[in-house]
Amino acid sequence: MSFTGFPVAALDFYDDLEMDNTKTFWAEHKHVYEESVKAPMTALLAELEAEFGTAKIFRPYRDVRFAKDKTPYKTHQGAFLPTGPSTGRYVELSAPGVRVGAGFYEAAADRLGRIRTAIDEDRRGKELENLLADLVAGGWTIGGDKLKTSPRGYDATHPRIELLRHKSIALNKSYGFEPVIHSAELVDRVRADWRDVTPLLDWLDANA
């Protein structure tokens, strides 16, 4: 099946799931998930696969074993395409619409140390700053977990202290309810977005 857009029914499904996150609701509406969420997401990723590789579509079920929130189902459908450890491209559908993402969502201490060493160094640190500035100018926002204080060994007056505080770097661009999410044109938008973040992912691959 070719991608023709996410139907309005997909957004309505997640609106309703947020209000009634129960096994009863899921059983009665699973066909909506399969037809309006999973099928078009699979089709979207299939059209991007030749250029970017195979993405993982996340299961809709939450792991509630150690969670305080025991609701059984995720209120979004995400898909991740790795380019390195805990690093890669992302696309998500939820009640607020569609968003794309990229970056790294966690790093072991040694890997995070290498990233901070690169940020600290003038040449590589400025290169990352410039990459991020270009992406922000293109409509991306920068998020991720950050330390409230300076990481050990780095002064609070460091010119890139805000980047050094990051424990993860997540860039996001939201399409929300824009009409494009309901059309085949979304493939080209996501393709362009994923191309735009390639220099950032290359930097992370080279410096982590």
C-alpha positions in Angstrom: 0.0 0.0 0.0 1.3 3.5 -0.8 1.1 6.3 1.8 -1.7 8.7 1.2 -1.6 10.4 4.6 -2.9 9.8 8.1 -6.7 9.8 8.3 -8.5 12.0 10.8 -9.7 8.8 12.4 -6.1 8.2 13.6 -6.0 11.5 15.6 -9.5 10.8 16.9 -8.4 7.3 18.0 -5.7 8.8 20.2 -8.0 11.5 21.5 -10.3 8.9 22.7 -7.6 6.6 24.0 -6.3 9.4 26.2 -9.8 9.6 27.7 -10.3 5.8 28.0 -7.0 3.9 28.2 -8.5 0.5 28.9 -8.4 -2.9 27.5 -12.1 -2.7 26.8 -11.7 0.4 24.6 -8.7 -1.1 22.8 -10.5 -4.3 22.0 -13.5 -2.4 20.6 -11.3 -0.1 18.5 -8.2 -2.2 17.6 -9.4 -2.2 14.0 -9.1 1.6 13.9 -5.5 1.3 15.2 -4.6 -1.3 12.6 -6.3 0.5 9.7 -5.8 4.2 10.5 -2.5 4.2 12.5 -0.3 1.2 12.0 -1.0 0.6 8.3 -0.3 4.2 7.1 2.7 4.4 9.4 4.1 1.2 7.9 3.4 2.7 4.4 5.1 5.9 5.2 8.3 4.2 6.5 8.3 1.8 3.5 8.6 4.8 1.1 11.5 6.1 3.1 13.3 2.8 3.5 15.3 2.9 0.3 17.2 6.0 1.4 17.3 5.7 5.2 17.0 2.0 6.0 14.5 -0.1 8.0 12.8 1.7 10.9 11.4 0.0 14.0 7.7 0.6 14.6 7.2 0.5 18.4 4.6 -1.7 20.0 1.4 0.1 21.2 1.6 -1.6 24.6 3.3 0.1 27.6 5.7 -1.7 29.9 4.0 -1.1 33.3 6.0 -3.5 35.4 7.9 -0.7 37.2 5.7 2.3 36.3 3.4 4.2 38.6 1.1 4.8 35.6 -0.5 1.5 34.9 -2.5 2.5 31.8 -1.8 -0.3 29.3 -1.5 1.5 26.0 0.8 4.2 24.6 -1.0 7.4 23.5 1.2 7.8 20.4 2.7 5.6 17.7 6.4 6.1 17.2 8.9 4.7 14.8 12.7 4.9 15.2 15.5 4.5 12.7 18.9 4.0 14.5 22.1 5.4 13.2 24.1 4.5 16.3 23.7 3.5 19.9 20.4 5.2 21.2 20.9 7.6 18.2 18.8 8.2 15.1 15.7 9.5 13.4 12.2 9.4 14.7 8.6 10.0 13.6 5.5 10.0 15.7 1.7 10.2 15.4 -0.5 11.2 18.4 -3.5 13.2 19.2 -1.6 16.5 18.7 -0.7 15.4 15.2 2.7 14.4 13.6 6.2 15.3 14.6 9.7 14.2 13.5 12.8 14.0 15.6 16.5 13.2 15.7 19.4 13.0 18.1 20.4 10.7 20.9 18.1 9.9 23.8 20.6 8.5 26.3 24.4 7.7 26.5 26.5 5.6 28.7 29.0 7.6 30.9 32.0 6.9 28.6 30.0 7.9 25.4 28.6 11.0 27.1 32.2 11.9 28.2 33.4 11.7 24.6 30.5 13.9 23.4 31.3 16.5 26.1 35.0 16.4 25.2 34.1 17.2 21.6 31.8 20.0 22.7 34.5 21.4 24.9 37.0 21.5 22.0 36.8 24.7 20.1 36.7 23.3 16.5 34.3 20.4 17.1 32.2 22.4 19.7 31.7 25.3 17.3 30.8 22.9 14.5 28.0 21.4 16.6 26.8 24.9 17.6 26.6 25.8 14.0 24.8 22.6 13.0 22.2 23.2 15.7 21.8 26.8 14.9 21.0 25.9 11.2 18.5 23.4 12.3 16.7 25.8 14.7 16.6 28.3 11.9 14.9 25.6 9.8 12.1 25.2 12.3 13.6 22.5 14.7 13.5 22.9 18.5 16.2 21.5 20.8 15.3 19.4 23.8 16.7 16.6 25.9 17.6 15.9 29.5 20.0 18.4 31.0 21.9 18.8 34.3 20.7 21.7 36.4 24.4 22.5 37.2 27.6 22.2 35.3 29.0 18.8 34.6 32.0 17.9 36.7 35.2 19.3 35.3 33.6 22.2 33.4 33.3 25.8 34.5 29.9 27.5 34.5 31.4 30.3 32.3 32.3 27.9 29.5 31.0 29.4 26.2 29.1 26.2 25.4 28.0 25.3 29.0 24.3 24.9 27.9 25.4 22.2 25.4 27.7 20.6 28.0 24.8 20.2 30.4 22.9 18.0 28.0 22.6 14.3 28.9 20.7 13.8 25.7 20.0 15.9 22.7 16.6 15.6 21.0 15.6 17.8 18.1 11.9 18.0 17.2 9.8 19.5 14.4 6.0 19.3 14.7 3.5 19.4 11.9 0.6 19.3 14.3 -2.8 19.3 12.5 -1.4 20.8 9.3 -3.3 19.5 6.2 -0.1 18.0 4.9 -0.3 15.2 7.5 -3.4 13.9 5.7 -1.7 13.8 2.3 1.0 11.8 0.4 3.1 15.0 0.6 4.1 14.2 4.1 6.5 11.6 2.8 8.5 14.3 1.1 8.4 16.5 4.2 9.7 13.8 6.4 12.4 12.8 3.8 13.6 16.4 3.7 13.6 16.7 7.5 15.6 13.5 7.9 18.1 14.6 5.3 18.5 17.9 7.2 19.5 16.2 10.4 22.1 14.0 8.7 25.1 16.3 9.5 24.1 16.3 13.2 23.9 12.5 13.2 27.2 12.3 11.4 28.7 14.6 14.1 27.4 12.4 16.9 28.7 9.2 15.1 32.1 10.7 14.6 32.5 12.2 18.1 30.7 9.7 20.4 
